[in-house]
Amino acid sequence: MNSKPMKKILRQTGKREACKIPCFEQDKVVAIKATLSKEEEQLPELAEFYKLLGNTTRLKILFALGESELCVCDIAHVLELSIAATSHQLQSLRKQGWLRKRDDGKMVYYRLHDVDLFKALKGDLRMLKAQLR
């Protein structure tokens, strides 16, 4: 059977065909579905959160600012990017609430606002390094 028409139908209706096999662990399934339904509203936001982190340049910015507050120009030098490109990435991170900025005359300095995010990223990096050993 050609699966392309079925995929098209599923995409258009937004519904998926449910599993027809009897459930073996019904209590577990019910409990997990209840837990997921509580979280379901935030899952699209979490996906956006990870999309923002799915960019090497933004990750480099977060790691750089985890070391010290930096002005936009210094961040651009660290990343070897233009100030415009750096500012664009900083704006995305700031909108998410992960960074704070401080104006000092014509200079703009950035620092991490969410230290927990930085700790999580460092932990993820340690985990990745351990997997690669």
C-alpha positions as CSV (number, residue, x, y, z in Angstrom):
1,M,0.0,0.0,0.0
2,N,1.3,3.5,-0.9
3,S,1.8,5.4,2.4
4,K,2.0,8.9,0.7
5,P,-1.8,9.4,0.4
6,M,-2.2,8.3,4.1
7,K,0.4,10.8,5.2
8,K,-1.2,13.5,3.3
9,I,-4.6,12.7,4.8
10,L,-3.2,12.6,8.3
11,R,-1.4,15.9,7.8
12,Q,-4.6,17.6,6.5
13,T,-6.9,16.3,9.3
14,G,-4.3,16.6,12.1
15,K,-5.4,13.2,13.4
16,R,-3.2,10.1,13.5
17,E,-4.3,6.5,13.4
18,A,-4.3,5.0,16.9
19,C,-2.6,1.7,17.7
20,K,-5.0,-1.2,17.4
21,I,-3.1,-3.6,19.6
22,P,-4.6,-4.1,23.1
23,C,-2.8,-2.1,25.8
24,F,-0.7,-4.3,28.1
25,E,0.1,-1.8,30.8
26,Q,-3.2,0.1,30.9
27,D,-2.6,1.7,34.3
28,K,0.8,3.0,33.3
29,V,-0.6,4.3,30.0
30,V,-3.5,6.2,31.8
31,A,-1.1,7.7,34.3
32,I,1.4,8.8,31.7
33,K,-1.3,10.3,29.5
34,A,-2.6,12.3,32.5
35,T,0.9,13.6,33.2
36,L,1.4,14.5,29.6
37,S,-1.9,16.3,29.3
38,K,-0.8,18.6,32.2
39,E,2.4,19.4,30.3
40,E,0.9,19.5,26.8
41,E,0.2,23.2,26.8
42,Q,3.9,24.0,27.5
43,L,5.4,21.5,25.1
44,P,5.3,23.9,22.0
45,E,7.0,26.5,24.1
46,L,9.6,23.9,25.2
47,A,10.2,23.0,21.5
48,E,10.8,26.7,20.7
49,F,13.1,26.9,23.7
50,Y,15.2,24.1,22.2
51,K,15.1,25.6,18.7
52,L,16.7,28.7,20.2
53,L,19.4,26.5,21.8
54,G,19.8,24.6,18.5
55,N,22.1,27.2,17.1
56,T,25.9,27.0,17.7
57,T,26.4,30.7,17.6
58,R,23.8,31.3,20.3
59,L,25.3,28.5,22.4
60,K,28.7,30.2,22.0
61,I,27.3,33.4,23.2
62,L,25.7,31.8,26.3
63,F,29.0,30.1,27.1
64,A,31.0,33.3,26.6
65,L,28.6,35.3,28.8
66,G,28.8,32.5,31.4
67,E,32.4,33.5,31.8
68,S,31.9,37.2,32.0
69,E,29.8,40.2,31.1
70,L,30.9,41.5,27.7
71,C,30.1,44.3,25.3
72,V,28.6,43.6,21.9
73,C,31.9,44.3,20.2
74,D,33.8,41.9,22.4
75,I,31.2,39.2,21.8
76,A,31.5,39.8,18.1
77,H,35.3,39.3,18.4
78,V,34.9,36.1,20.4
79,L,32.5,34.8,17.7
80,E,34.4,36.3,14.8
81,L,31.2,37.8,13.5
82,S,30.0,41.2,12.5
83,I,28.5,43.4,15.2
84,A,25.2,43.3,13.3
85,A,25.1,39.5,13.2
86,T,26.1,39.3,16.8
87,S,23.4,41.8,17.8
88,H,20.8,39.8,16.0
89,Q,21.7,36.7,18.0
90,L,21.8,38.7,21.2
91,Q,18.3,40.0,20.6
92,S,16.9,36.5,20.2
93,L,18.5,35.4,23.5
94,R,17.3,38.6,25.3
95,K,13.7,38.1,24.1
96,Q,13.8,34.7,25.7
97,G,14.8,36.4,29.0
98,W,18.2,34.6,29.2
99,L,20.3,37.8,28.9
100,R,20.3,41.3,30.5
101,K,21.8,44.3,28.9
102,R,23.4,47.4,30.5
103,D,24.0,50.6,28.6
104,D,27.2,52.5,29.5
105,G,27.3,55.5,27.2
106,K,27.6,54.2,23.7
107,M,28.6,50.8,24.9
108,V,26.1,48.0,25.5
109,Y,27.1,45.2,27.8
110,Y,25.4,41.8,28.1
111,R,25.4,39.3,30.9
112,L,23.5,36.1,31.6
113,H,20.3,36.5,33.5
114,D,19.4,32.8,33.8
115,V,22.3,31.2,35.7
116,D,20.3,27.9,35.9
117,L,20.3,27.7,32.1
118,F,24.1,28.0,32.0
119,K,24.5,25.3,34.7
120,A,22.2,23.0,32.6
121,L,24.2,23.7,29.4
122,K,27.5,23.0,31.2
123,G,26.0,19.8,32.6
124,D,24.8,18.8,29.1
125,L,28.2,19.5,27.7
126,R,29.8,17.3,30.4
127,M,27.3,14.5,29.5
128,L,28.1,14.8,25.8
129,K,31.9,14.7,26.5
130,A,31.4,11.5,28.7
131,Q,29.4,9.8,25.9
132,L,32.2,10.6,23.4
133,R,34.9,8.9,25.6
